[in-house]
Amino acid sequence: MVVVIVLPFPPPPLAVLHALELLEDARRRDRGGAARTGAVADLERPWEPASCSAELGAAVWSWCDDVVTWINHEYAWRPAQMVPACWARHPHIARELPVLAVLRWTAENAAGPEPVEEWNRYAFPMFSDRMTGRLGESTCRTGRHQDWPAESRYIASLDAPSW
């Protein structure tokens, strides 16, 4: 009988893998001094979906959904530690998830264990702490999405004169 103790990290969709490979190739050329100026700056970055094409952005969000499922299974012991199902309605979570996913994917594909240790020690706990702190006592943590409590103040600040 085979017992699965941990689930594998979800692989990125092909579009995300392709974007990451292009970035790595450009970084390699930059290190060799052969890249044209701005080569890396011209490429889409999957960890910053707002700057990606619609196709790549959709692939990133789909991957993030898989990553949330993985995180909630592998790392959330208490319900308050879970990434809420409504994560996509929380820009503060949605901005950080692609970074966390790319860091984990990169760490798992490293030649040694140190990057995974750094992800476990720093990247994930810090993400989790920020997420939990920003969600506060919202009902999102219990499965009922709560709209942005600061929305009315944000809208008022847009209408305020900027002197």
Solvent accessible surface area in square Angstrom, and as a share of the most:
residue,aa,sasa,rsa
1,M,222,0.99
2,V,138,0.79
3,V,100,0.57
4,V,101,0.58
5,I,149,0.76
6,V,102,0.59
7,L,75,0.37
8,P,111,0.70
9,F,10,0.04
10,P,20,0.13
11,P,90,0.57
12,P,7,0.04
13,P,42,0.26
14,L,149,0.74
15,A,34,0.27
16,V,0,0.00
17,L,46,0.23
18,H,104,0.47
19,A,7,0.05
20,L,23,0.11
21,E,99,0.44
22,L,74,0.37
23,L,1,0.00
24,E,55,0.25
25,D,56,0.29
26,A,0,0.00
27,R,87,0.32
28,R,130,0.48
29,R,115,0.42
30,D,71,0.37
31,R,165,0.60
32,G,64,0.62
33,G,67,0.64
34,A,85,0.66
35,A,22,0.17
36,R,158,0.58
37,T,136,0.79
38,G,31,0.30
39,A,9,0.07
40,V,28,0.16
41,A,71,0.55
42,D,93,0.48
43,L,48,0.24
44,E,64,0.29
45,R,63,0.23
46,P,0,0.00
47,W,67,0.24
48,E,61,0.27
49,P,14,0.09
50,A,85,0.66
51,S,70,0.45
52,C,20,0.12
53,S,55,0.35
54,A,93,0.72
55,E,131,0.59
56,L,8,0.04
57,G,7,0.07
58,A,62,0.48
59,A,16,0.12
60,V,1,0.00
61,W,97,0.34
62,S,64,0.41
63,W,2,0.01
64,C,0,0.00
65,D,75,0.39
66,D,72,0.37
67,V,1,0.01
68,V,8,0.05
69,T,95,0.55
70,W,15,0.05
71,I,1,0.00
72,N,26,0.13
73,H,116,0.52
74,E,44,0.20
75,Y,72,0.27
76,A,21,0.16
77,W,223,0.78
78,R,153,0.56
79,P,96,0.60
80,A,36,0.28
81,Q,65,0.29
82,M,81,0.36
83,V,2,0.01
84,P,7,0.04
85,A,102,0.79
86,C,21,0.12
87,W,10,0.04
88,A,71,0.55
89,R,146,0.53
90,H,17,0.07
91,P,98,0.61
92,H,53,0.24
93,I,0,0.00
94,A,12,0.09
95,R,139,0.51
96,E,31,0.14
97,L,0,0.00
98,P,0,0.00
99,V,61,0.35
100,L,6,0.03
101,A,0,0.00
102,V,14,0.08
103,L,85,0.43
104,R,23,0.09
105,W,54,0.19
106,T,82,0.47
107,A,6,0.04
108,E,71,0.32
109,N,93,0.48
110,A,41,0.32
111,A,121,0.94
112,G,27,0.26
113,P,101,0.64
114,E,107,0.48
115,P,48,0.30
116,V,37,0.21
117,E,78,0.35
118,E,99,0.44
119,W,6,0.02
120,N,55,0.28
121,R,144,0.52
122,Y,116,0.44
123,A,24,0.18
124,F,22,0.09
125,P,46,0.29
126,M,104,0.47
127,F,3,0.01
128,S,19,0.12
129,D,103,0.53
130,R,89,0.32
131,M,4,0.02
132,T,44,0.25
133,G,58,0.56
134,R,127,0.46
135,L,12,0.06
136,G,27,0.26
137,E,163,0.73
138,S,16,0.10
139,T,45,0.26
140,C,3,0.02
141,R,55,0.20
142,T,103,0.60
143,G,68,0.65
144,R,154,0.56
145,H,54,0.24
146,Q,65,0.29
147,D,93,0.48
148,W,137,0.48
149,P,104,0.65
150,A,47,0.36
151,E,78,0.35
152,S,81,0.53
153,R,197,0.72
154,Y,106,0.40
155,I,86,0.44
156,A,60,0.46
157,S,67,0.43
158,L,115,0.57
159,D,117,0.61
160,A,55,0.43
161,P,93,0.59
162,S,115,0.74
163,W,258,0.91
